[in-house]
């Protein structure tokens, strides 16, 4: 069962994964990612927008997930990010399910690293890999009807997701 309470950061460890029906704690995720040995923190927030290609007037998104697979796949995304950028500090990967109004946060990725280049690259990889490897789907409701999102794709292993390369 998916928790409906706002996710809380873990008491220990360097990874925070959550799938929830509650609003996502964007600032808490950013604050949690901060570490004394990491000078860069990058937080990406994906929000519900009011349109998609060929669908003006989107008024509601609804996310569904293969719940038992989400957290293990989020863990694989984080492990792959750490394999590519060994200096990464903390990684938060949080996703919301259920109905979302326009401007609600659907996903939060927060990554810390000693330097900005690694933090940006790892955060970019994490959102791209999450979208390509975690079984979460969205349904859109717009002026002309409702349907599942147009960019559905086959899930793949995070190790196969191309990503930006770390600089120096």
C-alpha positions in Angstrom: 0.0 0.0 0.0 1.3 3.4 -1.0 1.7 5.9 1.9 -0.5 8.9 1.8 1.6 10.8 4.3 4.4 13.1 3.1 7.5 11.1 2.8 10.2 11.6 5.4 13.9 11.4 4.7 15.7 8.3 6.1 17.4 8.5 9.4 20.6 7.1 8.0 22.1 6.3 4.6 22.7 8.3 1.5 19.6 7.3 -0.6 16.0 8.4 -0.2 13.4 6.7 -2.4 9.7 7.2 -2.1 6.4 6.6 -4.0 3.5 8.5 -2.4 0.1 9.9 -2.9 1.0 12.9 -0.7 2.5 16.2 -2.0 6.2 15.9 -2.5 8.5 17.6 0.1 10.7 19.5 -2.4 12.5 21.7 0.1 13.0 18.9 2.5 14.6 16.8 -0.3 17.0 19.6 -1.2 17.9 20.2 2.5 18.4 16.5 3.0 20.8 16.3 0.1 23.2 18.9 1.6 26.4 17.4 3.1 29.5 19.1 4.5 31.7 17.3 1.9 29.5 18.3 -1.1 29.5 21.8 -2.5 26.9 21.2 -5.2 23.3 20.3 -4.7 21.0 20.0 -7.8 17.3 19.6 -7.4 15.0 18.9 -10.3 11.3 19.2 -9.8 8.9 17.9 -12.6 5.5 19.6 -12.3 2.2 18.9 -14.0 1.8 21.3 -17.0 -1.2 22.6 -18.7 -0.5 21.0 -22.1 1.2 18.2 -24.0 1.7 17.7 -27.7 -1.7 17.9 -29.4 -3.4 18.2 -26.1 -4.0 21.8 -25.1 -5.9 22.6 -21.9 -4.6 19.7 -19.8 -6.3 20.2 -16.4 -5.3 17.0 -14.5 -2.7 14.3 -14.6 -3.1 11.0 -12.8 -0.1 8.8 -12.2 -0.2 5.0 -11.6 2.7 2.7 -10.8 3.6 -1.0 -10.5 4.1 -0.2 -6.9 6.2 -3.2 -5.8 8.8 -2.5 -8.5 9.2 1.3 -8.1 11.6 1.5 -5.1 13.8 -1.4 -6.3 14.1 0.3 -9.7 14.8 3.7 -8.1 17.6 2.0 -6.1 19.1 0.7 -9.4 19.0 4.2 -10.8 20.9 5.6 -7.8 23.4 2.7 -7.9 24.1 3.4 -11.6 24.5 7.1 -10.9 27.0 6.2 -8.2 28.8 3.9 -10.5 29.2 6.7 -13.1 30.0 9.5 -10.6 31.7 8.0 -7.7 31.8 11.3 -5.7 28.0 11.6 -5.5 26.9 12.3 -1.9 23.1 11.9 -1.3 20.4 11.0 -3.9 16.7 11.6 -3.3 14.3 10.1 -5.9 10.7 10.8 -5.0 7.6 10.3 -7.2 3.9 11.0 -6.6 1.0 8.9 -7.8 -2.7 9.6 -8.0 -4.4 12.8 -9.3 -2.2 15.9 -9.7 -3.5 19.4 -10.6 -1.5 21.6 -12.9 1.7 22.9 -11.2 1.7 20.1 -8.6 5.1 18.4 -8.2 5.1 14.9 -9.8 8.8 14.0 -9.3 11.7 15.3 -7.3 15.4 14.4 -7.9 18.0 15.9 -5.6 21.6 15.0 -5.8 24.7 16.3 -4.0 28.3 16.0 -5.0 31.6 17.8 -4.2 31.4 19.9 -7.4 28.6 21.3 -9.5 29.6 19.4 -12.7 29.0 16.0 -11.0 25.9 17.1 -9.2 24.3 18.4 -12.5 25.4 15.4 -14.5 24.2 12.8 -11.9 20.8 14.6 -11.4 20.2 14.8 -15.2 21.0 11.1 -15.5 18.8 10.2 -12.5 15.7 11.9 -14.0 16.3 10.5 -17.4 16.9 7.0 -16.1 13.9 7.2 -13.7 11.6 8.1 -16.7 13.1 5.2 -18.8 13.3 2.5 -16.2 10.7 2.9 -13.5 7.2 1.6 -14.1 5.1 4.8 -13.6 2.5 5.9 -16.1 0.4 9.1 -16.5 -3.1 9.7 -17.7 -3.9 13.2 -18.9 -7.3 14.9 -18.8 -7.6 17.8 -21.2 -10.3 20.0 -22.9 -11.0 17.2 -25.5 -11.0 14.1 -23.4 -8.6 11.9 -21.4 -6.0 9.3 -22.3 -2.6 7.9 -21.2 0.4 10.0 -21.9 1.8 10.0 -25.4 5.5 9.3 -24.6 5.0 5.7 -23.3 8.1 3.6 -23.8 9.5 0.2 -23.0 11.3 0.1 -19.6 15.1 -0.5 -19.7 17.9 -1.1 -17.3 19.4 2.1 -16.0 22.8 0.9 -17.1 21.6 1.2 -20.7 20.4 4.8 -20.3 22.9 7.3 -21.9 23.8 10.1 -19.7 26.1 13.1 -19.6 29.7 12.3 -18.8 31.3 13.8 -15.7 33.8 16.5 -16.2 37.1 16.3 -14.3 
